[in-house]
Amino acid sequence: TLSCLQDMGELAGMFPDLVQGSSSGVSWTLKMLDLSLNWGLKMASPGSLQGLRVEILNLRGTQLGAVAVKALGLEKLDVLYAQTATAELAAETVAHFELQGLTVERSKIGYISQEALASCRSLEILGLSGTGLTELPPGFLAAMPRLRRLDLSGNRLQITTLCRNETGDASGLTTLNLSGNGLSTLPPATFSCVPHLRELLLPYNQLLSLEGHLFQDLQQLETLNLDKNPLLNLGKSWLAALPALTTLSLLDTQILRSPDPGFWGAKSLHTLSLRLPALDAPAVLSL
C-alpha cells in the first residue's frame, strides 16, 4: 500500500516469479494481494498477472475499477474489494471469476439491473455501502442463493423492496446491514424472506417505533443493533418474538423515556447496551 504504483503490470517486473511460475506449470497462490490506497494505480495491462491465483484482491482507494480486473489474466479470484467507475454492478467480473465476495462501497451504482443481478449467483458476500441505491430490483435475494452477508448501509433504500416479489424460497442470509438509510418505518413483512438472519444492523436511521410482529420471522436472530434511532416506543413484550436474541444495542435512543420499554420476554438476552438519560426524578428500569 501507499506506493507509486500506476499499472498492475509493474508487479510482474517487481516479482517475476509470480507470473513466470505459471509457465513452468506451477501456479502461485496469494491469500491476499493488498494494493489499497495506491491512488495513482489506474491501469491494468492485459495479461499482466497471467496465471496468478489470488484469494483476496484489495483495490480500495485506487483508480482501478472492478471491471478492469477481468483483463489481468488471473487464474483464480475469490474476493474483490474495489470501486466501479460505471453506474452498474461489476457483473461481468463476478461471472468471470465466479466471485464469492464483492465489495464496491462508495461507488455510484444507483440501480442494479436484472441483467447484472443474473450474473451474481456465486456471491456469498456483497458490500454495497454508500452506492446511491434507492431501491432493490425484484427477486434481489432469490438471484443470489449463496448470499450470507449483505451490506446496504449508507444508502437511501425503500426497505419494503427487500422481500418484494421473492419466489417464496427462504434466503440463507445471516448478516444484514441497513444502517444509515434514513428508514422511518418498517412494514410487517420487511424481513419475511430472511428467516435465517442472525445479525441485523439498523443504527443511524429514523425509526420511532417497532412492534413485535415485525420480527416474527426472525426466530434465529442473535444480534440486533438499533443505536442512533429516535426510538420512543417498542411494542409490549416485543422481544418475545425473538427467542434467540442474545445481544441488543439501544445506545442514543429515547426508549428509556417510555413508560414501558418493553424488555419483557427476552428469553436468551445476556448483553443489553443502553445509555441512561439524566432524569429529573428516580426511575425504575424494568428488564
Long-range contacts (C-beta under 8 A, 24 or more apart in sequence): 1-34, 1-35, 1-36, 1-37, 1-38, 2-37, 2-38, 3-38, 4-40, 5-35, 5-38, 5-40, 5-41, 6-40, 6-41, 6-42, 6-43, 7-41, 7-42, 7-43, 7-44, 7-45, 7-48, 8-35, 8-41, 8-43, 8-44, 8-45, 8-48, 8-49, 8-64, 8-72, 9-43, 9-44, 9-45, 9-48, 11-48, 11-49, 12-48, 12-49, 18-49, 18-52, 19-48, 19-49, 19-50, 19-51, 19-52, 21-51, 22-50, 22-51, 22-52, 22-75, 23-51, 27-51, 27-52, 27-53, 27-75, 28-52, 28-53, 29-53, 29-54, 29-55, 29-76, 30-54, 30-55, 31-55, 31-56, 32-56, 32-57, 32-58, 33-57, 33-58, 34-58, 35-59, 35-62, 35-64, 36-60, 36-61, 36-62, 36-81, 37-61, 37-62, 38-62, 39-63, 43-68, 44-68, 44-69, 44-71, 44-72, 46-71, 46-72, 46-73, 47-71, 47-72, 47-73, 48-72, 48-73, 49-73, 49-74, 50-74, 50-75, 51-75, 53-77, 54-78, 55-79, 56-80, 56-81, 56-101, 57-81, 57-82, 59-83, 60-105, 65-90, 66-90, 66-93, 66-102, 66-104, 67-92, 67-93, 69-93, 70-96, 70-97, 79-125, 81-127, 83-107, 84-109, 87-111, 88-112, 88-113, 88-116, 89-113, 89-116, 89-117, 89-120, 91-115, 91-116, 91-117, 91-118, 91-119, 91-120, 92-119, 94-119, 94-120, 94-122, 94-123, 95-119, 95-120, 95-122, 98-122, 99-123, 100-124, 100-125, 100-146, 101-125, 101-126, 101-127, 102-126, 102-127, 103-127, 103-129, 103-151, 104-128, 104-131, 105-129, 105-130, 105-131, 105-151, 105-154, 106-130, 106-131, 107-131, 108-132, 109-133, 110-134, 111-135, 111-137, 112-136, 112-137, 112-140, 113-137, 114-138, 114-139, 117-143, 117-144, 118-143, 120-144, 121-145, 121-146, 122-146, 123-147, 124-148, 124-149, 125-149, 125-150, 126-150, 126-151, 127-151, 128-152, 128-155, 129-153, 129-154, 129-155, 129-177, 130-154, 130-155, 131-155, 132-156, 133-157, 134-158, 135-161, 136-161, 136-162, 136-164, 138-164, 138-165, 139-165, 139-166, 139-167, 141-166, 141-171, 141-173, 141-193, 141-194, 142-166, 142-167, 142-169, 142-171, 145-169, 145-171, 145-172, 146-172, 147-171, 147-172, 147-173, 148-172, 148-173, 148-174, 148-175, 149-173, 149-174, 149-175, 150-175, 150-176, 150-177, 151-177, 152-176, 152-177, 152-178, 152-181, 153-177, 153-178, 153-179, 153-180, 153-181, 153-201, 154-179, 154-180, 154-181, 155-180, 155-181, 156-181, 156-182, 157-181, 157-183, 159-183, 159-186, 159-190, 160-187, 160-190, 162-190, 162-191, 162-193, 162-194, 163-189, 163-190, 163-191, 163-192, 163-193, 163-194, 166-193, 170-194, 170-195, 170-196, 171-196, 172-196, 173-197, 174-198, 174-199, 175-199, 175-201, 176-200, 176-201, 177-201, 178-202, 178-205, 179-203, 179-204, 179-205, 179-225, 180-204, 180-205, 181-205, 182-206, 183-207, 184-208, 186-210, 186-214, 188-213, 188-214, 190-214, 191-215, 191-217, 191-218, 192-217, 194-218, 195-219, 195-220, 196-220, 197-221, 198-222, 198-223, 198-244, 199-223, 200-224, 200-225, 201-225, 202-226, 202-229, 203-227, 203-228, 203-229, 203-249, 204-228, 204-229, 205-229, 206-230, 207-231, 208-232, 208-233, 209-233, 209-234, 209-235, 210-234, 210-235, 210-238, 211-235, 211-238, 212-236, 212-237, 212-238, 212-239, 212-240, 212-241, 213-241, 214-241, 215-241, 215-242, 216-241, 218-242, 219-243, 219-244, 220-244, 221-245, 222-246, 222-247, 223-247, 223-248, 224-248, 224-249, 225-249, 226-250, 226-253, 227-251, 227-252, 227-253, 227-273, 228-252, 228-253, 229-253, 230-254, 231-255, 232-257, 232-258, 233-258, 234-258, 234-261, 234-262, 235-262, 236-260, 236-262, 236-264, 237-262, 237-264, 237-265, 238-262, 238-265, 239-263, 239-264, 239-265, 239-266, 239-269, 240-264, 240-265, 240-266, 240-267, 241-265, 242-266, 243-267, 243-268, 244-268, 245-269, 246-270, 246-271, 247-271, 248-272, 248-273, 249-273, 250-274, 251-275, 256-283, 256-285, 260-286, 261-285, 261-286, 263-287
